[in-house]
Amino acid sequence: MNKIEKTAVCIIGAGPSGTATSIELSKLKIPHYIIDKATFPRDKTCGDGLILYAYKAMKLLGDDLFASFLKHPKFIHSKKISLHLNNRSKLEFKESDDRDMIISYAKRIDFDQFLVSHLSDTYASQHFGSGVKEIKEVSDGVFIKLKNGKEILSKFVVGADGAKSIVANKLAHNKTDKKYASTFVSVYFKDVKDLPIGNTAEVRMIYKKMLLFFYVFPLSDGQVNISLGGRADHIKKYGINLVDEIQYILKTHKKVKTKFNHATKVSNWRGWSIPFHFGNNKTSGNRFLLVGDAAGLANAFYKEGIGTGMMSGIIAAKSIKRCFTNDDFSELSLKKYDEDLKKEFGRLLKFSHYALRVAKFKGFFLTMAYLLKKKVESKTYKIIEKRSY
């Protein structure tokens, strides 16, 4: 019979949200376990773009961490994002001259390994390579059994285990709702030509039976990440085959096809889900809280969730510190965590839902975008500065 290992905190999931939680807990000198079903470095399907809160979180976690990120040879940066509304009009979001970037590109295999390499040797006990088989609340904590047989008793648990979080399912009893999630496919190409100058992010709104978002992100190794997706419930409703659609775009779209005339696909098609259900599901309860995708913190409109996930990890660690200070791990004691999430992300995420709903009405959205173009673009600086570095 295995001896049960005991810990103050157990973080389930070592992606950006989990590692941010761990690094902040270590700064607060709280010993903890961090577990993940994978061993690192490991790949993760993603659009590979980092914006806004990803920078803010890294700065808060440590200037050395942020400086290392900026100098990392596998990460590249750009001062501009172009959102193409159609073939004739676009919104351009630019960084000011005195700041370094508005978007960065990093393959998840590299970025996640970068964060894991900054985990504390003193406070973070790493248990990688085996997923959670069983998790349940018991009288003196949360019991966790891994697939390799290891048994853990933790006073507190952080669910950082993504869109299909076992913590969200077993402890929060949250249910998946496709109307609060996006489905995407992604693939890597090499030898893509005529990419925008300065590594500008190319984002296109594609109107078919529904609104789809198409991304072209350059990477440090010369490859390009191509992604396409939209609301999961609409994709199912209209029977959209995302692989077929993305191949059609690459072959026929007059603003895209010339870039891919001689390009070569260098990976398999991969799909993933991006949940944006924050405000509709629980994010905390007795002896647990959720961060990142497990908490549904992705932006509904532009689909990024790494930054909000990392920032939620910092907020979570501070909430856990309060719980230990007060020796209170109840759902009531964690209401402050929910309030802090809402204070930090509420307005931005609420607006993202509104923008997504409006954007599906093509004519109205394009007209409003045209009329408000200068105002929207001019306000970019304030939004970036508040939620960035």
N, C-alpha and C positions, 0 to 999 in steps of 0.2 A: 504494500500500500504506500502510495506517494505521500511524503510529508507536505502539508499545506504551507506554502510560503506566504508570509504576511507583509503587507506594505501599506503605507498611508494613502497613496493614490495610485491608481492604475489607468494609464492612457491606452485605449485600444485604437490602434491605427497610428502609423508613423509617417503619414504624408505631411504636407505643409501645415495643416491645422494641428495635428498631433505633436509635431516637432516644435512648433511655436509655443504650444502649451508647455511642453517639457522644458524648453530653454527658459521660459519665464518662471516656471516653478523652481528651476535651479537657481535663478537669480534671487528668488525668495527663500532659498535654502530649505526647500521642502523635498525630502527624498521620495522617489516614486519609481514605479515600473512603467516602461513603455513597450508595448508588444505589437507585433505585426505578423500577418500570415506569410509575408514575403521576406526574403533576405535582400540586403542592399549591396550594390546598386540594383534596382529593379525598374522596369519600364512601366509607364502608366499612360493610357490613352488620354490625350488632351489636345487642345489647340495650341499649347506651348506659348501663350502670351501672358505677360505679367504687367499689370497696371496699378495705379492708385494705391490701395491699401497694402499691396505687396511691399511697396517701398516704405510706407509708413510703419508697417509692422517690423520690417528688418531694422529700420532706424531705432525703433523703440527697444528691440531685442539687444541692440548693441551697435555702436558706431563701427566697431571692428568687423562685425558681420556684414554690414552694409558696404563697407569699403572693400571687403573681400568679394562681395557680389559684383561690384562695379568693375573690379579688375579681373574677374574670372574669364579665362580664354574661351569658354564654351557658351558665354552669354553675350548677346549683342543688343544694342539699344538704338532707339529712334526717337526723334523729336516731333513725329507727325503721324496722325491716323487719318486716313481718308475713308469716310463713310459714303459710298456711292448709292444714292437713292434710286437712280436709273442710269442710263447710258449718257445722259446729258447734265445731270446735276449731282452735286455732292456737298457734304459738310466736311470741313477740314478742321481738325483739332490739333493745334500746334502748341508746343512748349515754348516758354519765353526764352530769350537768348541767354539769360544767366543761369538756366537750369539744364540738366543733362539729358533728360529723356521723358517722354510721355508713355512709352511702351518698351518693354524688353521682351526678348525671345529666348527661351531656354527649353530644350527637351526635358521632359519630366524625369527621365532616367538620370540626367545630370543635376537638375535643380533639387530634386528630392534627396539625392546623395549629398549634395552640398549642404543642405540643412541637417541631415542626419550626422554628418561629420562634425557638426558643431554641438552635438549633445554633450552634456556634462558627464565626465567619468566619475565624478564624486556623488552626484545626486540622482542621475538617471541610470537605472538598471535596465539594460536593453535585452529583450527577449524576442528575437526575430526568427521567422521560419516556421511558425505554427499558428494557425488561426484558432479562434474561439469556438469551442464545441458546445459549451454550456455556460450560461450566466444567469444568476438569480440573486435577489436580495434575501439576506438571512438576518438573524437578529442582531449580529454585531458587525455587519458590513455587507459587501457584495462578494459572492462566491463565483469564481471564474475557473473553468476547466478548459485547457487547451487541447487541441487534437493530438498532441504528442503525449498527453497524460498529465502534464504539469497542472497543479492545482494552486490557485492563488486566492487569498482572502484579503480584500482591500476595503479600507474604510470609505473610500470614495472612488468613483469611476468616471472617466471622461470618454464619451463616445466620439471618436475622431475617425470613424471607420466608414465614411463616405455615404453615397446615395443609398446603399443597401445595408445600412447600419444595423448590426445585431443589437446594439445598445438601444437604439431608437425603437426597434421592434419589440424586444423582450422587456425592457424596463419602462420606456415611455409609452409603449403600445401604439405607436404612430402607424398610420396606414399610408401607402403610396397612392397618390392621386396624379394621374397623367396630365391633368390640366395645370398642374404646378410643377411641371418638369419639361425640359427640352431633350430631344434625342438628336445626336450628332454622329456622323461618320467622318473619319479622318484618314489621310494617307500621306506618305512622303514621296516627293519627286526630286529628281536631280536634273541638272542641265535646263532649268527654267530660265528663259531669256527675258530681257527688257523689263526687269523688275524696277519699281519706282526708285528714284535716287534717294539715298539717305536711309534705306531700310524702312521706308514708309509702310505702315500697315494698310493693307487693302481689304476693306470690308464691303461687301455688296449685298443689298437687299434684293432678293429674287422673288418676284410674285408669280406663283403658279396657281394651283387651286388654293394655296395658302401662302403665307409669308415664310420664306426661308432666308437664312443668313449664310453667306459664303465668305470664307476667310482665306487669305493668302499671306502667310507669315514666313519670312526668310529666316534661315538658321545659320549658325556659325560654321557648320561643316559644309556649307554650300547647298544643302538640301532645302526644300520648301515644304512647310506643312500646309496642306489643303484640307479645309473642313467645311462641312455643310450640314445644316440642321434647322430645327424649329420646334414649335410646341409639340410635345409627344402625343397629346390627344388628337390634334389636328392631323398629324402624320398618319395615325391609325385610321382616323375618320375618312380621309381622302385616299388611303391606300398608296401613300408616297413611298417609292423605293429610292432611298437616298443615294445609293451607289449608282443607280441608273441616272438619277438627276445630276449628280456631280460629273459623271462621264459626259453627259449631254452638254453641260456648261463648258467643260474643257474643250469640247470639239466644235461648238457652234457659237458661243457667246463672242461677239465681235470685239469686245474689250479684253477678252481673256485668252481666246484660242491661240493667238500668235505667240503667246508666252510658252505654250505647251506643244508647239508643232514638233519639236525635236527633244522633248523632255521624256524621261524614263521613270516609271513608277518603281520605287525601290523598297516598298513595304506592302504588307497585306492591308486590306480594308479593315478598319477597326471602328467599333461603335462604342458610345458611352452615353450616360444620362447625366443631366445637369439639373438638380432639384432647386426650385426657388419657392418653397412652401413656407418660408419664414412668416410667422404671424398666424398660420393656420394649424400648426402642430406644436406639441410641447417641446420645449428646449431644455427643461430641467425637471427634477423630481427628487424624491428621497434618495440621497447618496449618489446622484449622478447629474451630469449635464452634458449637453451635446454641443459640438463645435463644427464649423465648416459645412460641408455637404450634408452631414448627418442632421444639422440644424436647418438645412434648406436656405443657406445664406447667399447663394449665387444671385447675380443680377439677372433679372428676367429679360431685360432687353439686350444687353451686350454680352451676356452669358458668362462673364468672368466670376470665378468663385475662389481662386487661390488666395487673393489678397484679403477678402472678407473673412475667409477661413482662418488665416494666420492671425488677423486682428482679433477674431473671436477667441482664439487660443490665449492671447494675452489677457483679455477680459476674464476668461475662465480661470486662469491661474490666480488672478487677484481675488476672484470670488471664492476660490478654494481656500486661499489664505484666510479670508474672513471666517469661513466655516470652521477652520481649525482653531482660530483665535477665540471664537465663541463656543467651541465644542458643540456645534449644532449643524447637522447635515440634512436637515429636513427640507421638504419641498418649500415650505414657507420661508426658510432662511435663504433660499436661492431665488426668491422673487427679485432681489436686487440684480442678479445676473440677467434675468429677462429684461429688466428695465434698462440696464446698461447696454444690452444689445440693441434694444429699440432706440435708445438715445443716440447710439453711434451710427446705426445703419437704417433706422426706420424711414426717414424722409427719402433717402436715396433709393432704397428698395421699393418703397411705395410708388415713387415716380417711375421707376423702371417698369412696374406692372402697368401703370397708366400709359406709358409710351408704347408698350407692346400692344395694348388693346387698340390704341389709336392707329398704330402703324398698319394694322391689317386692312384698314380702309384706304386703299392706295391713293385715290384721287385727293381725298381730304388731307391725308398725311403729306403728300408731296406739295400741295398748296401751302399748308401751314409751314412746312420746312423752308419753302422758298421765301415766304413772307418774314419768317423769323430767323433766317440764316445768319445775318450779321449779329443779331442779339445773342443767339445760341453760341456762335463761335467766340464772341467776345467774352462770354461768361465762363468759358472753359478754364481760364487761368485760376479763377477763384475756387472752382470746384476741385481742380487738381491740387492746388496748394493746401486746401483744407483737409483733403483725404489722401495726401501723398507725403512727400518728404520735404 
